[in-house]
Amino acid sequence: MISKETLFALSLFPYLGFLWFLTKSGKTPRLALMGFYGTLVFVAVTIPAGIYAKVAYNESLANIDWLHGAAESFLTISNILLVLGFREAIIKIKASSPEES
């Protein structure tokens, strides 16, 4: 049986492929693309934060509120960038298409 840690590590490869195709296509709104890359930053911050929580407090990251909140803030920022990027793209599309009555 595959451990959750192994599955987590393996899931990184499809996501990196997803990012590669999004970047290569050139069609993804810049802010949204930054949001997708920000998710990698979230992962990069969460892993050491989880290790620190275990070593310093002998607890999981979810049980150390200040540390968990700080790590989750990176995910929040990523999500905001995604929403703003796709919002901007929708506004541009609506502005460039003829109005339907």
A tleap script that builds the chain and sets N, CA, C and O, in Angstrom:
source leaprc.protein.ff14SB
mol = sequence {
  NMET ILE SER LYS GLU THR LEU PHE ALA LEU
  SER LEU PHE PRO TYR LEU GLY PHE LEU TRP
  PHE LEU THR LYS SER GLY LYS THR PRO ARG
  LEU ALA LEU MET GLY PHE TYR GLY THR LEU
  VAL PHE VAL ALA VAL THR ILE PRO ALA GLY
  ILE TYR ALA LYS VAL ALA TYR ASN GLU SER
  LEU ALA ASN ILE ASP TRP LEU HIE GLY ALA
  ALA GLU SER PHE LEU THR ILE SER ASN ILE
  LEU LEU VAL LEU GLY PHE ARG GLU ALA ILE
  ILE LYS ILE LYS ALA SER SER PRO GLU GLU
  CSER
}
set mol.1.N position { 0.841 -1.185 0.000 }
set mol.1.CA position { 0.000 0.000 0.000 }
set mol.1.C position { 0.885 1.246 0.000 }
set mol.1.O position { 1.901 1.296 0.693 }
set mol.2.N position { 0.495 2.237 -0.773 }
set mol.2.CA position { 1.273 3.469 -0.888 }
set mol.2.C position { 0.966 4.382 0.292 }
set mol.2.O position { -0.198 4.597 0.629 }
set mol.3.N position { 2.008 4.919 0.917 }
set mol.3.CA position { 1.808 5.823 2.045 }
set mol.3.C position { 1.336 7.186 1.537 }
set mol.3.O position { 1.527 7.531 0.371 }
set mol.4.N position { 0.721 7.945 2.429 }
set mol.4.CA position { 0.221 9.265 2.036 }
set mol.4.C position { 1.374 10.200 1.665 }
set mol.4.O position { 1.213 11.077 0.817 }
set mol.5.N position { 2.529 10.017 2.295 }
set mol.5.CA position { 3.690 10.848 1.976 }
set mol.5.C position { 4.187 10.560 0.559 }
set mol.5.O position { 4.542 11.476 -0.183 }
set mol.6.N position { 4.209 9.278 0.194 }
set mol.6.CA position { 4.636 8.888 -1.152 }
set mol.6.C position { 3.654 9.416 -2.190 }
set mol.6.O position { 4.057 9.935 -3.231 }
set mol.7.N position { 2.369 9.280 -1.900 }
set mol.7.CA position { 1.340 9.765 -2.814 }
set mol.7.C position { 1.441 11.277 -2.986 }
set mol.7.O position { 1.298 11.792 -4.095 }
set mol.8.N position { 1.686 11.981 -1.895 }
set mol.8.CA position { 1.863 13.431 -1.953 }
set mol.8.C position { 3.054 13.798 -2.838 }
set mol.8.O position { 2.955 14.695 -3.676 }
set mol.9.N position { 4.164 13.115 -2.653 }
set mol.9.CA position { 5.359 13.397 -3.447 }
set mol.9.C position { 5.119 13.089 -4.921 }
set mol.9.O position { 5.554 13.843 -5.792 }
set mol.10.N position { 4.439 12.000 -5.200 }
set mol.10.CA position { 4.155 11.634 -6.594 }
set mol.10.C position { 3.181 12.603 -7.259 }
set mol.10.O position { 3.232 12.801 -8.473 }
set mol.11.N position { 2.309 13.197 -6.478 }
set mol.11.CA position { 1.328 14.135 -7.052 }
set mol.11.C position { 1.991 15.420 -7.547 }
set mol.11.O position { 1.392 16.175 -8.314 }
set mol.12.N position { 3.196 15.660 -7.119 }
set mol.12.CA position { 3.909 16.858 -7.562 }
set mol.12.C position { 4.209 16.810 -9.066 }
set mol.12.O position { 4.182 17.843 -9.734 }
set mol.13.N position { 4.492 15.631 -9.593 }
set mol.13.CA position { 4.861 15.521 -11.009 }
set mol.13.C position { 3.723 15.873 -11.964 }
set mol.13.O position { 3.958 16.610 -12.921 }
set mol.14.N position { 2.507 15.384 -11.750 }
set mol.14.CA position { 1.423 15.832 -12.637 }
set mol.14.C position { 1.175 17.341 -12.538 }
set mol.14.O position { 0.854 17.993 -13.531 }
set mol.15.N position { 1.327 17.883 -11.326 }
set mol.15.CA position { 1.111 19.323 -11.156 }
set mol.15.C position { 2.182 20.121 -11.890 }
set mol.15.O position { 1.882 21.147 -12.501 }
set mol.16.N position { 3.419 19.660 -11.834 }
set mol.16.CA position { 4.485 20.336 -12.578 }
set mol.16.C position { 4.230 20.262 -14.080 }
set mol.16.O position { 4.503 21.220 -14.804 }
set mol.17.N position { 3.711 19.137 -14.548 }
set mol.17.CA position { 3.333 19.013 -15.955 }
set mol.17.C position { 2.215 19.978 -16.313 }
set mol.17.O position { 2.250 20.619 -17.364 }
set mol.18.N position { 1.230 20.079 -15.441 }
set mol.18.CA position { 0.130 21.022 -15.615 }
set mol.18.C position { 0.664 22.450 -15.739 }
set mol.18.O position { 0.257 23.193 -16.632 }
set mol.19.N position { 1.568 22.826 -14.849 }
set mol.19.CA position { 2.157 24.169 -14.898 }
set mol.19.C position { 2.955 24.386 -16.175 }
set mol.19.O position { 2.914 25.467 -16.763 }
set mol.20.N position { 3.672 23.371 -16.598 }
set mol.20.CA position { 4.468 23.481 -17.815 }
set mol.20.C position { 3.561 23.764 -19.008 }
set mol.20.O position { 3.840 24.663 -19.801 }
set mol.21.N position { 2.474 22.999 -19.140 }
set mol.21.CA position { 1.552 23.201 -20.258 }
set mol.21.C position { 0.851 24.551 -20.178 }
set mol.21.O position { 0.665 25.212 -21.199 }
set mol.22.N position { 0.462 24.966 -18.981 }
set mol.22.CA position { -0.170 26.281 -18.830 }
set mol.22.C position { 0.775 27.396 -19.256 }
set mol.22.O position { 0.380 28.328 -19.957 }
set mol.23.N position { 2.013 27.289 -18.828 }
set mol.23.CA position { 3.003 28.315 -19.153 }
set mol.23.C position { 3.304 28.306 -20.644 }
set mol.23.O position { 3.364 29.360 -21.277 }
set mol.24.N position { 3.491 27.128 -21.198 }
set mol.24.CA position { 3.835 26.983 -22.612 }
set mol.24.C position { 2.716 27.478 -23.526 }
set mol.24.O position { 2.988 28.010 -24.602 }
set mol.25.N position { 1.456 27.307 -23.110 }
set mol.25.CA position { 0.329 27.708 -23.959 }
set mol.25.C position { 0.293 29.218 -24.174 }
set mol.25.O position { -0.123 29.688 -25.233 }
set mol.26.N position { 0.727 29.976 -23.172 }
set mol.26.CA position { 0.699 31.432 -23.287 }
set mol.26.C position { -0.700 32.012 -23.227 }
set mol.26.O position { -0.876 33.207 -23.464 }
set mol.27.N position { -1.702 31.197 -22.917 }
set mol.27.CA position { -3.089 31.663 -22.907 }
set mol.27.C position { -3.643 31.886 -21.505 }
set mol.27.O position { -4.745 32.412 -21.346 }
set mol.28.N position { -2.896 31.497 -20.511 }
set mol.28.CA position { -3.358 31.654 -19.137 }
set mol.28.C position { -3.076 33.082 -18.679 }
set mol.28.O position { -1.969 33.588 -18.863 }
set mol.29.N position { -4.078 33.734 -18.081 }
set mol.29.CA position { -3.842 35.091 -17.568 }
set mol.29.C position { -2.648 35.105 -16.599 }
set mol.29.O position { -2.475 34.194 -15.789 }
set mol.30.N position { -1.851 36.142 -16.705 }
set mol.30.CA position { -0.609 36.226 -15.914 }
set mol.30.C position { -0.856 36.076 -14.411 }
set mol.30.O position { -0.163 35.312 -13.739 }
set mol.31.N position { -1.840 36.803 -13.888 }
set mol.31.CA position { -2.109 36.713 -12.444 }
set mol.31.C position { -2.545 35.303 -12.049 }
set mol.31.O position { -2.150 34.798 -10.999 }
set mol.32.N position { -3.354 34.676 -12.887 }
set mol.32.CA position { -3.801 33.314 -12.596 }
set mol.32.C position { -2.605 32.359 -12.615 }
set mol.32.O position { -2.494 31.477 -11.763 }
set mol.33.N position { -1.731 32.537 -13.573 }
set mol.33.CA position { -0.533 31.698 -13.646 }
set mol.33.C position { 0.319 31.879 -12.393 }
set mol.33.O position { 0.859 30.913 -11.854 }
set mol.34.N position { 0.433 33.116 -11.940 }
set mol.34.CA position { 1.165 33.372 -10.692 }
set mol.34.C position { 0.490 32.660 -9.516 }
set mol.34.O position { 1.166 32.169 -8.612 }
set mol.35.N position { -0.837 32.606 -9.532 }
set mol.35.CA position { -1.564 31.896 -8.481 }
set mol.35.C position { -1.278 30.411 -8.493 }
set mol.35.O position { -1.097 29.797 -7.441 }
set mol.36.N position { -1.235 29.821 -9.703 }
set mol.36.CA position { -0.920 28.396 -9.799 }
set mol.36.C position { 0.506 28.124 -9.313 }
set mol.36.O position { 0.753 27.133 -8.627 }
set mol.37.N position { 1.437 29.003 -9.669 }
set mol.37.CA position { 2.806 28.836 -9.167 }
set mol.37.C position { 2.876 29.100 -7.662 }
set mol.37.O position { 3.690 28.505 -6.956 }
set mol.38.N position { 2.025 29.986 -7.187 }
set mol.38.CA position { 1.969 30.266 -5.749 }
set mol.38.C position { 1.589 29.039 -4.941 }
set mol.38.O position { 1.971 28.911 -3.777 }
set mol.39.N position { 0.842 28.140 -5.554 }
set mol.39.CA position { 0.501 26.897 -4.872 }
set mol.39.C position { 1.760 26.089 -4.571 }
set mol.39.O position { 1.848 25.423 -3.539 }
set mol.40.N position { 2.733 26.155 -5.478 }
set mol.40.CA position { 4.020 25.498 -5.213 }
set mol.40.C position { 4.728 26.165 -4.029 }
set mol.40.O position { 5.357 25.490 -3.214 }
set mol.41.N position { 4.620 27.479 -3.945 }
set mol.41.CA position { 5.219 28.193 -2.812 }
set mol.41.C position { 4.546 27.725 -1.521 }
set mol.41.O position { 5.211 27.501 -0.510 }
set mol.42.N position { 3.231 27.583 -1.568 }
set mol.42.CA position { 2.502 27.092 -0.399 }
set mol.42.C position { 3.035 25.730 0.040 }
set mol.42.O position { 3.274 25.509 1.228 }
set mol.43.N position { 3.222 24.822 -0.908 }
set mol.43.CA position { 3.758 23.489 -0.586 }
set mol.43.C position { 5.169 23.614 -0.021 }
set mol.43.O position { 5.519 22.953 0.957 }
set mol.44.N position { 5.975 24.471 -0.649 }
set mol.44.CA position { 7.360 24.644 -0.206 }
set mol.44.C position { 7.438 25.223 1.206 }
set mol.44.O position { 8.392 24.946 1.932 }
set mol.45.N position { 6.458 26.014 1.601 }
set mol.45.CA position { 6.438 26.595 2.945 }
set mol.45.C position { 5.837 25.606 3.947 }
set mol.45.O position { 6.291 25.516 5.088 }
set mol.46.N position { 4.826 24.876 3.518 }
set mol.46.CA position { 4.107 23.985 4.424 }
set mol.46.C position { 4.959 22.809 4.888 }
set mol.46.O position { 4.864 22.395 6.044 }
set mol.47.N position { 5.778 22.273 4.013 }
set mol.47.CA position { 6.595 21.109 4.392 }
set mol.47.C position { 7.553 21.443 5.539 }
set mol.47.O position { 7.546 20.741 6.550 }
set mol.48.N position { 8.382 22.497 5.418 }
set mol.48.CA position { 9.252 22.807 6.565 }
set mol.48.C position { 8.468 23.250 7.801 }
set mol.48.O position { 8.895 22.998 8.928 }
set mol.49.N position { 7.317 23.911 7.594 }
set mol.49.CA position { 6.508 24.309 8.750 }
set mol.49.C position { 5.990 23.079 9.485 }
set mol.49.O position { 5.943 23.063 10.715 }
set mol.50.N position { 5.602 22.052 8.739 }
set mol.50.CA position { 5.147 20.806 9.352 }
set mol.50.C position { 6.255 20.099 10.103 }
set mol.50.O position { 6.039 19.549 11.183 }
set mol.51.N position { 7.440 20.118 9.524 }
set mol.51.CA position { 8.599 19.509 10.192 }
set mol.51.C position { 8.926 20.263 11.469 }
set mol.51.O position { 9.204 19.656 12.503 }
set mol.52.N position { 8.890 21.600 11.393 }
set mol.52.CA position { 9.163 22.422 12.575 }
set mol.52.C position { 8.129 22.155 13.673 }
set mol.52.O position { 8.484 22.049 14.847 }
set mol.53.N position { 6.858 22.047 13.294 }
set mol.53.CA position { 5.802 21.777 14.273 }
set mol.53.C position { 6.060 20.444 14.980 }
set mol.53.O position { 5.857 20.322 16.188 }
set mol.54.N position { 6.505 19.460 14.221 }
set mol.54.CA position { 6.764 18.140 14.801 }
set mol.54.C position { 7.975 18.172 15.732 }
set mol.54.O position { 7.948 17.601 16.823 }
set mol.55.N position { 9.036 18.846 15.287 }
set mol.55.CA position { 10.277 18.873 16.071 }
set mol.55.C position { 10.144 19.774 17.303 }
set mol.55.O position { 10.516 19.381 18.409 }
set mol.56.N position { 9.618 20.972 17.105 }
set mol.56.CA position { 9.571 21.948 18.192 }
set mol.56.C position { 8.427 21.703 19.180 }
set mol.56.O position { 8.578 21.932 20.380 }
set mol.57.N position { 7.279 21.233 18.667 }
set mol.57.CA position { 6.101 21.095 19.523 }
set mol.57.C position { 5.605 19.653 19.665 }
set mol.57.O position { 4.691 19.383 20.444 }
set mol.58.N position { 6.203 18.738 18.919 }
set mol.58.CA position { 5.761 17.343 18.888 }
set mol.58.C position { 4.268 17.244 18.552 }
set mol.58.O position { 3.537 16.435 19.123 }
set mol.59.N position { 3.844 18.080 17.620 }
set mol.59.CA position { 2.449 18.146 17.167 }
set mol.59.C position { 2.427 18.218 15.655 }
set mol.59.O position { 3.441 18.511 15.021 }
set mol.60.N position { 1.272 17.951 15.082 }
set mol.60.CA position { 1.126 18.153 13.638 }
set mol.60.C position { 0.923 19.643 13.376 }
set mol.60.O position { 0.533 20.398 14.267 }
set mol.61.N position { 1.190 20.040 12.167 }
set mol.61.CA position { 1.071 21.453 11.794 }
set mol.61.C position { -0.322 21.989 12.081 }
set mol.61.O position { -0.464 23.130 12.520 }
set mol.62.N position { -1.341 21.194 11.844 }
set mol.62.CA position { -2.728 21.630 12.047 }
set mol.62.C position { -3.027 22.014 13.491 }
set mol.62.O position { -3.983 22.746 13.750 }
set mol.63.N position { -2.228 21.532 14.424 }
set mol.63.CA position { -2.468 21.821 15.840 }
set mol.63.C position { -1.712 23.045 16.360 }
set mol.63.O position { -1.902 23.439 17.511 }
set mol.64.N position { -0.874 23.641 15.545 }
set mol.64.CA position { -0.121 24.838 15.955 }
set mol.64.C position { -0.705 26.010 15.161 }
set mol.64.O position { -0.296 26.279 14.032 }
set mol.65.N position { -1.656 26.689 15.772 }
set mol.65.CA position { -2.455 27.681 15.050 }
set mol.65.C position { -1.639 28.753 14.344 }
set mol.65.O position { -1.870 29.028 13.167 }
set mol.66.N position { -0.684 29.363 15.047 }
set mol.66.CA position { 0.049 30.474 14.436 }
set mol.66.C position { 0.866 30.006 13.241 }
set mol.66.O position { 0.972 30.716 12.240 }
set mol.67.N position { 1.435 28.830 13.341 }
set mol.67.CA position { 2.265 28.293 12.263 }
set mol.67.C position { 1.391 27.813 11.101 }
set mol.67.O position { 1.712 28.036 9.934 }
set mol.68.N position { 0.303 27.162 11.436 }
set mol.68.CA position { -0.621 26.687 10.400 }
set mol.68.C position { -1.231 27.867 9.650 }
set mol.68.O position { -1.329 27.847 8.423 }
set mol.69.N position { -1.638 28.890 10.391 }
set mol.69.CA position { -2.218 30.086 9.759 }
set mol.69.C position { -1.232 30.790 8.848 }
set mol.69.O position { -1.598 31.259 7.770 }
set mol.70.N position { 0.013 30.864 9.279 }
set mol.70.CA position { 1.038 31.508 8.448 }
set mol.70.C position { 1.262 30.717 7.160 }
set mol.70.O position { 1.387 31.304 6.085 }
set mol.71.N position { 1.311 29.407 7.264 }
set mol.71.CA position { 1.504 28.575 6.073 }
set mol.71.C position { 0.291 28.682 5.148 }
set mol.71.O position { 0.451 28.811 3.934 }
set mol.72.N position { -0.898 28.631 5.700 }
set mol.72.CA position { -2.125 28.703 4.902 }
set mol.72.C position { -2.295 30.057 4.225 }
set mol.72.O position { -2.992 30.158 3.215 }
set mol.73.N position { -1.667 31.097 4.765 }
set mol.73.CA position { -1.785 32.413 4.128 }
set mol.73.C position { -1.208 32.393 2.704 }
set mol.73.O position { -1.659 33.149 1.844 }
set mol.74.N position { -0.232 31.549 2.461 }
set mol.74.CA position { 0.321 31.431 1.102 }
set mol.74.C position { -0.709 30.830 0.144 }
set mol.74.O position { -0.770 31.211 -1.025 }
set mol.75.N position { -1.508 29.901 0.636 }
set mol.75.CA position { -2.564 29.329 -0.190 }
set mol.75.C position { -3.652 30.371 -0.454 }
set mol.75.O position { -4.193 30.449 -1.557 }
set mol.76.N position { -3.963 31.162 0.556 }
set mol.76.CA position { -4.959 32.225 0.393 }
set mol.76.C position { -4.520 33.225 -0.659 }
set mol.76.O position { -5.314 33.622 -1.512 }
set mol.77.N position { -3.267 33.633 -0.605 }
set mol.77.CA position { -2.741 34.579 -1.598 }
set mol.77.C position { -2.788 33.962 -2.997 }
set mol.77.O position { -3.146 34.638 -3.961 }
set mol.78.N position { -2.432 32.700 -3.108 }
set mol.78.CA position { -2.483 32.004 -4.400 }
set mol.78.C position { -3.902 31.999 -4.948 }
set mol.78.O position { -4.117 32.264 -6.130 }
set mol.79.N position { -4.866 31.698 -4.092 }
set mol.79.CA position { -6.265 31.662 -4.525 }
set mol.79.C position { -6.757 33.041 -4.955 }
set mol.79.O position { -7.507 33.157 -5.923 }
set mol.80.N position { -6.345 34.069 -4.252 }
set mol.80.CA position { -6.730 35.436 -4.627 }
set mol.80.C position { -6.161 35.784 -5.996 }
set mol.80.O position { -6.855 36.371 -6.826 }
set mol.81.N position { -4.904 35.427 -6.236 }
set mol.81.CA position { -4.299 35.690 -7.549 }
set mol.81.C position { -5.032 34.942 -8.659 }
set mol.81.O position { -5.237 35.488 -9.744 }
set mol.82.N position { -5.426 33.705 -8.398 }
set mol.82.CA position { -6.186 32.936 -9.384 }
set mol.82.C position { -7.499 33.624 -9.725 }
set mol.82.O position { -7.836 33.790 -10.898 }
set mol.83.N position { -8.230 34.019 -8.707 }
set mol.83.CA position { -9.530 34.660 -8.925 }
set mol.83.C position { -9.360 35.979 -9.670 }
set mol.83.O position { -10.085 36.247 -10.628 }
set mol.84.N position { -8.419 36.795 -9.242 }
set mol.84.CA position { -8.209 38.087 -9.907 }
set mol.84.C position { -7.750 37.913 -11.351 }
set mol.84.O position { -8.168 38.662 -12.233 }
set mol.85.N position { -6.895 36.929 -11.590 }
set mol.85.CA position { -6.410 36.686 -12.946 }
set mol.85.C position { -7.518 36.260 -13.889 }
set mol.85.O position { -7.624 36.781 -14.999 }
set mol.86.N position { -8.345 35.318 -13.459 }
set mol.86.CA position { -9.441 34.862 -14.321 }
set mol.86.C position { -10.543 35.914 -14.416 }
set mol.86.O position { -11.210 36.012 -15.447 }
set mol.87.N position { -10.743 36.692 -13.373 }
set mol.87.CA position { -11.711 37.802 -13.423 }
set mol.87.C position { -11.292 38.806 -14.481 }
set mol.87.O position { -12.103 39.254 -15.292 }
set mol.88.N position { -10.011 39.151 -14.459 }
set mol.88.CA position { -9.474 40.099 -15.437 }
set mol.88.C position { -9.658 39.570 -16.867 }
set mol.88.O position { -10.009 40.326 -17.772 }
set mol.89.N position { -9.421 38.275 -17.061 }
set mol.89.CA position { -9.580 37.670 -18.389 }
set mol.89.C position { -11.037 37.720 -18.844 }
set mol.89.O position { -11.316 37.997 -20.011 }
set mol.90.N position { -11.958 37.455 -17.931 }
set mol.90.CA position { -13.382 37.498 -18.275 }
set mol.90.C position { -13.799 38.915 -18.645 }
set mol.90.O position { -14.545 39.116 -19.602 }
set mol.91.N position { -13.322 39.890 -17.894 }
set mol.91.CA position { -13.648 41.290 -18.180 }
set mol.91.C position { -13.123 41.681 -19.559 }
set mol.91.O position { -13.819 42.361 -20.313 }
set mol.92.N position { -11.904 41.259 -19.896 }
set mol.92.CA position { -11.330 41.571 -21.213 }
set mol.92.C position { -12.132 40.921 -22.334 }
set mol.92.O position { -12.373 41.543 -23.368 }
set mol.93.N position { -12.539 39.686 -22.136 }
set mol.93.CA position { -13.323 38.981 -23.162 }
set mol.93.C position { -14.671 39.668 -23.367 }
set mol.93.O position { -15.113 39.856 -24.501 }
set mol.94.N position { -15.314 40.037 -22.277 }
set mol.94.CA position { -16.603 40.712 -22.381 }
set mol.94.C position { -16.465 42.070 -23.054 }
set mol.94.O position { -17.339 42.481 -23.817 }
set mol.95.N position { -15.381 42.761 -22.774 }
set mol.95.CA position { -15.170 44.096 -23.359 }
set mol.95.C position { -14.862 43.999 -24.859 }
set mol.95.O position { -15.210 44.906 -25.615 }
set mol.96.N position { -14.229 42.934 -25.290 }
set mol.96.CA position { -13.842 42.817 -26.703 }
set mol.96.C position { -14.922 42.177 -27.571 }
set mol.96.O position { -14.868 42.293 -28.796 }
set mol.97.N position { -15.893 41.509 -26.970 }
set mol.97.CA position { -16.934 40.870 -27.778 }
set mol.97.C position { -18.118 41.817 -27.953 }
set mol.97.O position { -18.412 42.615 -27.062 }
set mol.98.N position { -18.804 41.733 -29.106 }
set mol.98.CA position { -19.968 42.605 -29.312 }
set mol.98.C position { -21.074 42.256 -28.329 }
set mol.98.O position { -21.293 41.092 -27.993 }
set mol.99.N position { -21.754 43.277 -27.885 }
set mol.99.CA position { -22.829 43.050 -26.907 }
set mol.99.C position { -24.012 42.364 -27.546 }
set mol.99.O position { -24.415 42.674 -28.667 }
set mol.100.N position { -24.548 41.433 -26.805 }
set mol.100.CA position { -25.746 40.735 -27.273 }
set mol.100.C position { -26.949 41.334 -26.559 }
set mol.100.O position { -26.936 41.513 -25.341 }
set mol.101.N position { -27.967 41.633 -27.312 }
set mol.101.CA position { -29.169 42.231 -26.709 }
set mol.101.C position { -30.275 41.228 -26.633 }
set mol.101.O position { -31.365 41.546 -26.156 }
savepdb mol mol.pdb
quit
